[in-house]
């Protein structure tokens, strides 16, 4: 089965200045690094990228900067998740106008566990509002964070209502059985997995690839996994586990702050420590533990 969106699409981290503004230069450098490692493209403004904390204007400006820096429109999956439907549509239309047809969408996440009918209506209103036959949508499944889930019934309804537009699911449940069930139930849709350890097993059963946060730290590693899911070495499996363990070296750390602390250590650049409120940097003991655990892995950033 040939899917509309396949391969590795790192969930691009967004850099901020000490004052909380978007740090465009650092973010563009990170995008270049992801692409240089062989990623099919990048996914800005998702949860790892703190997208919902950015204004519409900030997201539009950063998308334009990415394109001006040489990222091709077909190398972007633009996350348009927003609290207001009008904002999601504005972001989607802006991206389409710039040639960015691949988009990732999660219905507004401030009501707990909306019913299927509301989830279907949200996606359909977004698709109709953007109003482009060129649009290609991944449904963003991350219920533990967003309180919004896509049931099989809702996915089937949306795939039937918007054929060729709703083209896949980005599954961030972290539940391998759930991802495999999506692949089996919807072979016509591409399932892209967010849980890094599940990428290869799901791809071997027909999964389309991955949108994940770990690629910010290890783009070459995740490129190897996605390119050769049947040949993941024991060393790479252990390395993935070790890198993911950084997120839990202390209990209850915000995963974005932990990723950014590891990235700051990796790149020797504490400018990566800044996050957008309501997130906050790690406490000193947490940060020290993450940095020490990263150094203990003994990896070369040039090949990681």
KAWOVEN-V121939 format. One record per pair of residues at least 24 apart in sequence whose ideal C-beta (glycine too) atoms are under 10 Angstrom apart, sorted by the first residue. I is the first residue (numbers start at 1). J is the second residue. Records with the same first field share a line. If there is no record, write none. Layout:
I=J, J
This chain:
1=183, 187, 188, 189, 190, 206, 208
2=190, 208
3=167, 168, 187, 188, 189, 190, 191, 192, 206, 207, 208, 209
4=101, 102, 136, 137, 138, 164, 165, 166, 167, 168, 189, 190, 208
5=40, 41, 43, 77, 102, 104, 136, 137, 138, 167, 168, 170, 189, 190, 192, 208, 209, 211
6=40, 168, 190, 192, 203, 207, 208, 209, 210, 226
7=38, 39, 40, 41, 190, 192, 203, 208, 209, 210, 211, 223, 226, 227
8=34, 37, 38, 39, 40, 41, 42, 43, 192, 199, 209, 210, 211, 212, 215, 219, 222, 223, 224, 225, 226, 227
9=34, 39, 40, 41, 42, 43, 46, 75, 76, 77, 102, 104, 138, 170, 192, 209, 210, 211, 212, 215, 222, 226
10=34, 35, 37, 39, 40, 41, 42, 43, 44, 46, 48, 49, 210, 211, 212, 213, 214, 215, 216, 217, 218, 219, 222, 223
11=42, 43, 44, 45, 46, 47, 48, 49, 51, 77, 79, 104, 170, 172, 194, 210, 211, 212, 213, 214, 215, 216, 259
12=39, 41, 42, 43, 44, 45, 46, 48, 49, 51, 62, 66, 76, 77, 79, 211, 213, 215, 216
13=44, 46, 48, 49, 50, 213, 215, 216, 217, 256, 259, 260, 263, 272, 275
14=44, 45, 46, 48, 49, 50, 51, 53, 54, 58, 59, 62, 256, 260, 274, 275, 276
15=49, 50, 260, 263, 269, 271, 272, 273, 274, 275
16=50, 53, 54, 260, 271, 272, 273, 274, 275, 276, 277, 279
17=271, 274
18=270, 271, 273, 274
19=274
20=53, 274, 275, 276, 277
21=58, 274, 276
22=50, 54, 55, 58, 59, 61, 62, 65, 276
23=62, 271, 272, 274
24=58, 61, 62, 65, 66, 69
25=65, 69, 271
26=263, 267, 269, 271, 272, 274
27=62, 65, 66, 69
28=62, 65, 66, 68, 69, 70, 71
29=69, 267, 269
30=216, 219, 263, 267, 272
31=62, 65, 66, 69, 70, 71, 75, 76
32=66, 69, 70, 71
33=215, 216, 219, 267, 301
34=71, 75, 215, 216, 219, 222, 223
35=70, 71, 72, 75, 219
36=219, 220
37=215, 218, 219, 220, 221, 222, 223, 224, 303, 304
38=219, 220, 222, 223, 224, 226, 227
39=75, 210, 215, 219, 220, 222, 223, 226
40=74, 75, 77, 209, 223, 226
41=71, 72, 73, 74, 75, 76, 77, 100, 102, 211
42=66, 71, 75, 76, 77, 78, 211, 215, 216, 219
43=76, 77, 78, 79, 102, 103, 104, 138, 140, 170, 192, 211, 212, 213, 215
44=71, 76, 77, 78, 79, 100, 104
45=76, 77, 78, 79, 80, 81, 82, 91, 95, 103, 104
46=77, 78, 79, 81, 104, 106, 140, 142, 170, 172, 194, 211, 212, 213
47=79, 81, 106, 109, 140, 142, 145, 146, 172, 194, 213, 255, 256
48=79, 172, 194, 211, 212, 213, 214, 215, 216, 255, 256, 259, 260
49=79, 213, 216, 256, 276
50=256, 260, 275, 276, 277, 279
51=78, 79, 80, 81, 82, 91, 104, 106, 276
52=79, 81, 82, 83, 87, 106, 108, 109, 146, 276
53=256, 275, 276, 277, 278, 279
54=82, 91, 276
55=82, 87
56=80, 82, 84, 86, 87, 88, 90, 91, 94
57=90
58=276
59=87, 90, 91, 94, 95
60=90, 91, 94, 95, 98
63=91, 94, 95, 98, 100
64=94, 98
66=98, 100
67=95, 98, 99, 100
71=100
72=99, 100
73=98, 99, 100, 101, 102
74=99, 100, 101, 102
75=100, 102
76=100, 101, 102, 103
77=101, 102, 103, 104, 136, 137, 138, 168, 170, 192, 211
78=102, 103, 104, 105
79=103, 104, 105, 106, 138, 140, 170, 211
80=104, 105, 106, 126, 130, 137, 140
81=105, 106, 107, 108, 109, 126, 140, 142, 146, 148
82=106, 107, 108, 109, 126
83=108, 109, 110
84=108
85=121, 122, 125, 126, 129
86=125, 129
88=122, 123, 125, 126, 129, 130
89=125, 126, 127, 128, 129, 130, 131
90=129, 130
91=126, 130
92=126, 127, 129, 130, 131, 132, 135, 137
93=129, 130, 131, 132, 135
94=130
95=130, 132, 135
96=130, 131, 132, 134, 135
97=132
99=134
100=134, 135, 136
101=130, 132, 133, 134, 135, 136, 137, 165
102=134, 135, 136, 137, 138, 167, 168
103=127, 130, 135, 136, 137, 138, 140, 165
104=137, 138, 139, 140, 168, 170, 192, 211
105=130, 135, 137, 138, 139, 140, 166, 170
106=138, 139, 140, 141, 142, 143, 145, 146, 148, 150, 170, 172
107=139, 140, 146, 147, 148, 149, 150, 154
108=146, 147, 148
109=140, 142, 143, 145, 146, 147, 148
110=146, 147, 148
111=147, 148
112=146, 147, 148
113=143, 146, 147, 148, 149
114=147, 148, 149
115=151, 154
116=149, 150, 151, 152, 153, 154, 155, 157, 158
117=154, 157
118=148, 154
119=148, 149, 150, 151, 153, 154, 155, 157, 158
120=150, 151, 153, 154, 155, 156, 157, 158, 161
122=148, 158
123=150, 154, 155, 157, 158, 161, 162, 165, 166
124=157, 158, 161, 162, 166
126=162
127=158, 161, 162, 165, 166
128=162
130=165
132=165
133=164, 165
134=164, 165
135=162, 164, 165, 166, 167
136=164, 165, 166, 167, 168, 190
137=162, 165, 166, 167, 168, 169
138=166, 167, 168, 169, 170, 171, 189, 190, 191, 192, 208, 211
139=166, 167, 168, 169, 170, 171, 182, 189
140=169, 170, 171, 172, 194, 211
141=169, 170, 171, 172, 173, 175, 178, 179, 182, 191, 194
142=170, 171, 172, 173, 174, 194
143=172, 173, 175, 178
144=172, 173, 174, 175
145=172, 255
146=172
149=173, 178
150=182
152=181, 182, 185, 186
155=182, 185, 186, 189
156=185, 186, 189
158=189
159=186, 188, 189
163=188
167=208
168=192, 207, 208, 209, 211
169=193, 208
170=194, 208, 209, 210, 211, 212
171=195, 198, 202, 207, 210, 211
172=211, 212, 213
173=198
174=198
176=201, 202, 205
178=202
179=203, 205, 207
180=204, 205, 206, 207
182=206, 207
183=207, 208
192=226
193=226
195=244
196=221, 222, 225, 240, 241, 243, 244
197=225, 232, 237, 240, 241, 244
199=225, 226, 229, 232, 240
200=224, 225, 226, 228, 229, 230, 231, 232, 236, 237, 240
201=229, 232
202=229
203=227, 228, 229, 230
204=229, 230, 232
205=229
213=244, 247, 255, 256, 258, 259
214=240, 243, 244, 246, 247, 259, 262
216=259, 260, 262, 263, 266, 272
217=243, 244, 246, 259, 262, 263, 265, 266, 267, 294, 297, 299, 301, 304
218=243, 244, 262, 266, 297, 299, 301, 303, 304
219=304
220=300, 301, 302, 303, 304
221=299, 303, 304
222=304
238=297
239=297, 299, 304
242=293, 294, 296, 297, 298, 299
243=293, 294, 297, 299, 304
245=290, 293, 297
246=289, 290, 291, 292, 293, 294, 296, 297
247=290, 293
248=290, 293
249=286, 288, 289, 290, 291, 292, 293, 294
250=282, 283, 285, 286, 287, 288, 289, 290, 293
251=286
252=286
253=282, 283, 286, 287, 289, 290
254=278, 279, 280, 281, 282, 286
255=279
257=281, 282, 283, 286, 287, 290
258=282, 286, 287, 289, 290, 293
259=290
260=287, 290
261=286, 287, 288, 289, 290, 291, 294
262=287, 290, 291, 293, 294, 297
263=294, 301
264=290, 291, 294
265=290, 291, 292, 293, 294, 295, 301
266=291, 294, 295, 297, 299, 301, 304
267=301
268=301
